[in-house]
C-alpha cells in the first residue's frame, strides 16, 4: 500500500474529484479526514469507507474561515496523531462574462479557491514541519494557465493564484521535507461539467486529443502519485490531467 499509515486531509471530499481522491487514498492505506461544507454527504462517504474497512472522520468546515480551518486540522491531528498529506480540492465556479459577473461572485470564487487553499496550507505546516515530512497537493485547473474557458472571470485568476502559491510554498517548505505540487485538470465528469449544454460538451470533447472527458478517478490517480513517496523528488510541479487539451 502506497500510503499505509499516512494521515490525509481532503477538502471538498463530499463529491466528484474529492470523493474519488479520498477513496483512492483509503484503498492505499491512508487514514482520511473528509472535509466539506456538506455534512450529510460526508457522513455517507464516511460510512462507505467504514464498510471498506478504512478509517475516516467527517468534518464540516468553511475553508474561507481561518479559525475553522485551524480547528479542523487540530481535530485531524487529535484523532490520528499526525498530518502527512493535504489535498486542497474544495472549489467553486461561477458562469458569465466580465459584463455579467458580480463583485460578490468574484469575491466568493477567490475566497474559496485561493484563500481557502492558503488557509489550509498555513494550518497544516505547523504539524508537518516538526515531522520533517509532508505532501501538499493543490487542485488547480487548465483555466489557471489558459484563462477562463467556460466560466466567469474569477475562476481562472483564482487557479492561476493557486499555481503561483504552489510554487512559492514549494520553495519555502522544501528545506523541511514538505513537497508542494498541484494537479491541473480539464473537462472532468463532475457536477460542474454537468452544467454544460450538449453543444458545448461536444465542442470540448472535440478539442481533446484523447477524445473523451476525464473521470474523477483520472485526477485521483495523479494526486495519489504526487502524495506518495514515489514523487519524493518532485516539488513545485503543476501536473496537467487534460487528455492533451493543453501540452506545456
C-alpha positions in Angstrom: 0.0 0.0 0.0 1.5 3.3 -1.1 0.0 5.4 1.8 0.0 2.9 4.6 -0.4 4.6 8.0 -0.3 8.1 6.4 -2.9 10.6 7.5 -4.5 12.8 4.8 -6.9 15.7 4.8 -9.0 16.0 1.6 -11.1 19.2 1.2 -14.2 19.1 -1.0 -14.4 15.4 -0.3 -18.2 15.0 -0.4 -18.5 14.5 -4.1 -16.8 14.3 -7.5 -13.0 14.6 -7.6 -12.6 15.0 -3.9 -14.6 11.8 -3.2 -12.5 9.9 -5.8 -9.3 11.1 -4.1 -10.5 10.1 -0.7 -11.4 6.6 -1.9 -8.1 6.2 -3.7 -6.2 7.2 -0.5 -8.2 4.7 1.6 -7.5 2.0 -0.9 -3.8 2.7 -0.5 -3.9 2.5 3.3 -4.3 6.2 4.4 -6.5 7.4 7.2 -8.5 10.3 5.9 -10.2 13.4 7.2 -13.1 14.1 4.9 -13.7 17.9 4.8 -16.6 19.7 3.2 -19.5 22.0 4.0 -22.0 19.2 3.1 -22.0 17.2 6.4 -24.7 14.8 5.1 -22.7 13.7 2.1 -19.6 13.5 4.2 -21.3 11.1 6.6 -22.5 8.9 3.7 -18.9 8.7 2.4 -17.5 8.0 5.9 -19.9 5.1 6.2 -18.9 3.8 2.7 -15.2 3.9 3.8 -16.0 2.1 7.0 -17.7 -0.7 5.0 -14.4 -1.0 3.1 -12.5 -1.4 6.4 -11.0 2.1 6.0 -10.5 4.8 8.6 -12.0 8.2 8.2 -13.6 11.1 10.0 -16.0 13.7 8.6 -15.5 17.3 9.4 -17.8 20.1 8.2 -15.6 23.2 7.6 -15.8 26.5 5.8 -12.2 26.8 4.4 -12.6 30.6 3.9 -12.5 31.0 7.7 -9.0 30.5 9.1 -10.2 29.7 12.6 -12.4 27.0 11.4 -9.6 25.5 9.3 -7.2 25.5 12.3 -9.8 23.7 14.3 -10.3 21.2 11.5 -6.6 20.4 11.3 -6.3 20.2 15.1 -9.2 17.7 15.1 -7.5 15.6 12.5 -4.2 15.6 14.5 -6.1 14.9 17.7 -7.8 11.9 16.1 -4.9 10.3 14.2 -1.8 11.7 15.9 -0.2 13.3 12.8 -1.0 15.0 9.5 1.0 13.8 6.5 -0.9 14.9 3.4 -3.2 17.8 2.5 -5.2 17.8 -0.7 -6.8 21.2 -1.4 -9.6 20.2 -3.7 -12.5 22.3 -2.5 -13.5 24.9 -5.1 -16.5 26.7 -6.7 -17.2 28.2 -10.1 -19.4 30.9 -11.4 -20.7 31.3 -15.0 -20.9 34.6 -17.0 -18.8 37.3 -18.6 -17.0 40.4 -17.4 -20.3 42.3 -18.0 -22.4 39.9 -16.0 -20.1 38.7 -13.2 -20.8 40.4 -9.9 -18.4 41.6 -7.3 -19.9 39.1 -4.9 -19.3 36.3 -7.4 -15.7 37.4 -7.8 -15.1 37.6 -4.0 -16.7 34.2 -3.4 -14.6 32.4 -6.0 -11.3 34.0 -4.8 -12.2 33.3 -1.2 -12.9 29.6 -1.6 -10.4 28.7 -4.4 -7.4 30.8 -3.4 -7.8 32.0 0.2 -9.2 28.6 1.2 -6.2 26.9 -0.2 -3.9 29.3 1.6 -5.7 28.8 4.9 -5.4 25.0 4.7 -1.7 25.1 3.7 -0.9 27.5 6.5 -2.7 25.4 9.1 -1.0 22.0 8.2 2.5 23.4 8.1 2.5 23.7 11.9 2.2 19.9 12.1 4.3 18.9 9.1 7.4 20.9 9.9 8.2 19.0 13.2 7.8 15.7 11.3 10.2 16.8 8.6 7.6 15.3 6.2 4.6 16.5 4.3 2.8 16.3 1.0 0.6 19.1 -0.2 -1.3 18.7 -3.4 -3.5 21.6 -4.7 -6.2 21.1 -7.3 -5.8 23.8 -9.9 -7.3 24.0 -13.4 -6.4 24.4 -17.1 -8.1 27.8 -16.7 -5.2 28.9 -14.5 -2.9 28.6 -17.5 -5.2 29.5 -20.4 -7.7 31.8 -18.8 -11.4 31.2 -18.2 -12.9 29.0 -20.8 -16.4 28.1 -19.7 -16.6 30.2 -16.5 -16.9 33.8 -15.4 -13.8 35.9 -14.9 -12.5 35.0 -11.4 -12.2 31.2 -11.7 -9.1 31.3 -14.0 -7.4 34.0 -11.9 -8.1 32.1 -8.7 -6.5 29.0 -10.2 -3.5 30.9 -11.5 -3.1 32.1 -8.0 -3.1 28.5 -6.8 -0.4 27.7 -9.3 1.8 30.6 -8.0 1.1 29.7 -4.4 2.1 26.1 -5.1 5.5 27.2 -6.5 6.0 29.7 -3.7 5.3 27.2 -0.9 7.4 24.5 -2.7 10.4 26.8 -2.4 9.7 27.8 1.1 8.9 24.4 2.5 11.4 22.2 0.7 14.0 22.5 3.5 11.5 21.0 5.9 10.9 17.9 3.8 7.5 19.1 2.5 6.6 18.7 -1.1 4.1 21.0 -2.7 2.6 20.3 -6.1 -0.6 20.8 -8.0 -2.8 18.9 -10.4 -4.4 20.9 -13.2 -7.5 19.1 -14.6 -9.7 20.0 -17.6 -13.1 18.6 -18.7 -13.7 16.2 -15.9 -17.1 14.5 -15.5 -18.4 16.3 -12.3 -21.4 18.3 -11.2 -19.6 21.4 -12.6 -19.3 20.0 -16.1 -22.9 18.7 -15.9 -23.9 22.4 -16.3 -22.6 22.5 -19.9 -25.0 22.4 -22.8 -24.9 19.3 -25.1 -23.4 21.5 -27.8 -20.7 22.8 -25.5 -20.0 19.3 -24.3 -19.4 18.1 -27.9 -17.1 21.1 -28.6 -15.0 20.4 -25.6 -14.6 16.7 -26.4 -13.7 17.6 -30.0 -10.9 19.8 -28.6 -9.3 16.9 -26.6 -6.8 14.7 -28.4 -7.7 11.7 -26.4 -11.3 12.1 -27.5 -13.2 11.9 -24.2 -13.9 13.7 -21.0 -11.9 12.8 -17.9 -13.1 10.9 -15.0 -12.7 11.9 -11.3 -10.5 8.8 -11.0 -8.1 10.1 -13.6 -7.4 13.1 -11.3 -7.4 11.0 -8.2 -4.6 8.7 -9.5 -2.4 11.8 -10.4 -3.0 13.2 -6.9 -2.2 9.8 -5.4 1.1 9.7 -7.2 2.1 13.2 -6.0 1.1 12.3 -2.4 3.1 9.1 -2.4 6.8 8.7 -1.7 7.2 7.8 -5.4 7.1 11.5 -6.0 9.7 12.4 -3.3 11.9 14.3 -5.8 9.1 16.3 -7.3 8.0 19.7 -5.9 6.6 22.9 -7.5 5.1 20.9 -10.3 1.8 21.7 -12.0 0.7 18.4 -13.5 -1.7 18.5 -16.4 -4.6 16.0 -16.5 -6.4 17.1 -19.5 -6.4 14.5 -22.3 -3.9 16.6 -24.2 -6.0 19.7 -24.5 -3.0 21.7 -23.2 0.5 20.4 -23.7 3.0 22.7 -21.9 
